[in-house]
Amino acid sequence: MSRRPALSILVLPGGTDFSHRPFSKWQPSALRMYPFTWSLRARFGSRVHVTQVEYGVYGWNGDQASPMVHARAALDALAADNPGAPIVVVGHSMGGRIAAQLAADRRIVGVVALAPWWQFADWREIHGGAKVLAMHGSADKVTYASRTRKGVQELTARGVDATYVDVPGGAHAMLDHINQWQSAPIRFVNEILRQVN
């Protein structure tokens, strides 16, 4: 009999501030996350169940928070597919904002925020028992490394196990320093797996 995965991972692509353009799995924000999805599957095999989310539309869209309904549905589906397994969320840019808001849910034990768009102190949604890794490039002109550092400092002050990783010269698209961007989430997931096994 095959063993169930020890951990589920939800990968959350980025988007944009305002847009009702239908989300496509071929748009750059989605393509940017496939290497993370594939590398996690390749590294951990059957020990993890990895799903990359597709939203309905490309934008956050103010109070509509358009991607959240699809992200929450994907979280529930992942939990149903692998009952009882803890969940890690991995999000880039807008996906990092979604990851923080999802992490009010106690089923989530880990948050990886890659150049997150933490617009309105979204990190405050993360429950106190989660482990957090936030990475930001110093050359990012789209989202703000200073805000990510502030979020991690606030989380740490609350007693959350949160780490900030600076990517010197790193830009928002994560097309530079690829080894650093890719390897840190893998180490993070490996640490979580050691804790849950």
C-alpha positions, 0 to 999 in steps of 0.5 A, spaced: 500 500 500 502 506 498 504 511 503 500 518 503 505 524 502 507 527 509 506 534 507 502 538 502 504 544 498 500 550 495 504 554 490 501 561 489 503 565 483 503 573 482 498 577 479 497 585 479 494 590 482 487 591 478 485 587 472 479 582 470 483 579 465 482 571 465 488 568 469 492 563 464 497 558 466 501 560 460 502 568 463 509 570 466 507 570 473 505 562 472 511 560 468 515 563 473 513 559 479 513 552 475 520 551 476 519 551 484 513 547 483 517 542 479 523 542 483 519 541 490 516 535 486 523 532 484 527 533 490 521 530 495 517 525 490 512 522 494 513 525 500 510 531 498 503 533 494 505 539 490 499 543 487 500 550 483 494 554 483 490 558 477 486 564 479 480 566 475 483 573 474 489 576 474 488 582 478 487 583 486 482 588 484 481 592 491 476 589 496 474 584 491 481 580 493 479 576 487 484 571 487 482 569 494 476 565 493 480 560 488 486 560 493 481 558 499 478 553 494 485 550 492 487 549 499 481 546 501 481 541 495 489 540 497 487 538 504 481 533 502 486 530 497 491 529 503 487 529 509 491 530 516 497 532 512 500 539 514 500 544 508 506 549 506 504 555 502 509 558 497 507 565 494 511 570 489 509 577 489 501 577 489 502 570 491 506 572 497 500 576 499 495 570 498 500 566 502 500 570 508 492 571 508 491 564 507 496 562 513 490 565 518 488 557 517 491 553 522 492 547 517 498 551 514 504 550 518 509 554 513 509 560 509 514 561 503 514 569 501 518 570 495 518 578 494 511 578 497 506 584 495 505 585 503 501 591 501 497 592 508 501 589 513 498 582 510 503 578 515 499 580 521 494 574 518 499 569 519 498 565 525 503 564 531 504 557 530 507 557 523 514 557 520 515 563 515 521 564 510 521 571 507 526 572 501 526 579 497 531 582 492 535 588 494 534 591 487 526 589 487 523 595 484 516 592 484 515 590 491 519 593 497 524 589 501 524 594 507 516 592 508 518 585 508 523 586 513 519 590 517 514 584 517 519 579 519 521 583 524 514 584 527 512 576 526 519 575 530 517 580 535 510 576 536 514 569 537 513 567 530 519 563 527 520 567 521 526 568 517 528 574 512 533 572 507 536 578 503 538 576 495 543 582 494 542 585 487 536 580 486 530 583 482 522 582 482 522 576 477 527 572 480 530 570 474 537 572 477 541 568 483 536 562 481 540 557 485 539 562 491 531 563 490 530 555 488 534 552 494 532 556 500 525 554 499 527 547 498 531 547 505 525 550 508 520 544 506 526 539 508 526 542 515 518 542 515 518 535 513 523 533 519 519 536 524 512 532 521 515 526 520 
